[in-house]
Amino acid sequence: HYSTELQQDAIRNISRLNKLAEQRGVKLFYLAIPNKSSVYANHIVGNHPFFMPLDNPAIFDTMPYAYTPLSFLRQQADDGVLDIYYADDTHWSPKTAKLVGTALAEIIQKQHK
C-alpha cells in the first residue's frame, strides 16, 4: 500500500495541474483508473492488491474535478458481472468502458448544472 504521504503528494500534484489548467481557461477532470487486482481484491485467494495512491475513493471528496470508478467496479464484481477486464490482461472490456463512460458523463453533467 502507498503511504499517506505519497497519497498527499499525488493530490497536491493533481491540484497544481488543475490550477494551471484553470488559469488557461481549461476545466480539468482527472480519472484515476483502478488496477485489476484492486477491483477483484475480494475475489482473488491470497490476493494482496497493489493499491495505487488514488485507489481510495474517499480521497476524491476534496477534489470535485476528479473521480475513480473503484467502488463502482468493485460493486460490479461483487454482483457477479463478468468481463469487467479482459481475462488475459489488465485492460477494461468494451462493456466496462461504456459503463464507466456513462457514469462519468453523469457526474460531469451534474457538476455543470
C-alpha positions in Angstrom: 0.0 0.0 0.0 1.1 3.5 -0.7 1.7 5.7 2.3 -0.5 8.7 3.2 2.5 10.9 2.3 2.5 9.6 -1.3 -1.3 10.0 -1.5 -1.0 13.6 -0.4 1.8 14.2 -2.9 -0.4 12.8 -5.7 -3.3 15.0 -4.5 -1.1 18.1 -4.4 0.3 17.4 -7.9 -3.2 16.9 -9.4 -4.4 20.1 -7.6 -1.5 22.0 -9.0 -2.2 20.8 -12.5 -5.9 21.7 -12.1 -4.9 25.3 -11.1 -2.6 25.6 -14.1 -5.4 24.4 -16.4 -7.9 26.8 -14.8 -5.5 29.7 -15.4 -5.7 28.9 -19.1 -9.5 28.5 -19.1 -9.4 24.7 -19.2 -11.6 22.6 -17.0 -9.6 19.6 -16.0 -11.2 16.3 -15.0 -9.0 13.6 -13.6 -10.0 10.0 -13.9 -8.0 7.6 -11.7 -8.2 4.1 -13.2 -8.1 1.3 -10.6 -5.9 -1.6 -11.3 -7.4 -5.1 -11.8 -6.2 -6.6 -8.5 -7.8 -3.6 -6.7 -11.2 -4.2 -8.3 -11.1 -8.0 -7.8 -9.5 -7.9 -4.4 -12.4 -9.7 -2.7 -12.4 -12.5 -5.3 -8.7 -13.5 -5.5 -7.5 -16.0 -3.0 -4.4 -14.9 -1.3 -4.6 -11.6 -3.1 -2.5 -8.7 -1.8 -3.8 -5.9 -4.0 -1.4 -3.3 -5.2 -3.3 -0.2 -4.5 -2.3 2.9 -6.4 -2.1 6.2 -4.5 -5.6 7.3 -5.6 -7.4 3.9 -5.4 -9.2 5.2 -2.3 -12.5 6.8 -3.5 -12.7 9.0 -0.3 -9.6 10.9 -1.5 -11.8 12.5 -4.2 -14.2 14.1 -1.7 -11.8 17.1 -1.7 -11.3 17.0 -5.5 -14.5 17.7 -7.3 -12.7 17.6 -10.6 -11.5 14.0 -10.1 -13.2 10.6 -10.0 -12.2 7.0 -9.6 -14.6 4.2 -10.6 -13.1 1.8 -8.0 -16.2 1.5 -5.8 -18.5 1.2 -8.8 -16.3 -1.5 -10.4 -15.9 -3.4 -7.1 -19.7 -3.5 -6.8 -20.0 -4.8 -10.4 -17.5 -7.6 -9.5 -19.3 -8.3 -6.2 -22.6 -8.5 -8.2 -21.1 -11.2 -10.4 -20.7 -9.0 -13.5 -18.4 -10.8 -15.9 -15.8 -9.4 -18.2 -15.0 -6.2 -16.3 -11.5 -6.6 -17.5 -10.3 -8.9 -20.3 -9.5 -12.3 -18.8 -5.9 -12.4 -20.2 -4.7 -8.8 -19.5 -5.4 -5.7 -17.4 -7.4 -3.7 -19.9 -11.1 -2.9 -19.4 -13.6 -4.7 -21.7 -15.6 -2.5 -24.1 -18.6 -3.1 -21.8 -16.8 -1.6 -18.8 -15.5 1.3 -20.8 -19.1 2.1 -21.8 -20.4 1.7 -18.2 -17.7 3.9 -16.7 -18.1 6.4 -19.6 -21.8 6.7 -18.9 -21.2 7.1 -15.1 -18.5 9.7 -15.8 -20.8 11.7 -18.2 -23.5 11.8 -15.5 -21.0 13.1 -12.9 -19.8 15.8 -15.3 -23.3 16.8 -16.2 -24.3 17.2 -12.6 -21.3 19.4 -11.9 -22.2 21.7 -14.8 -25.9 22.3 -14.0 
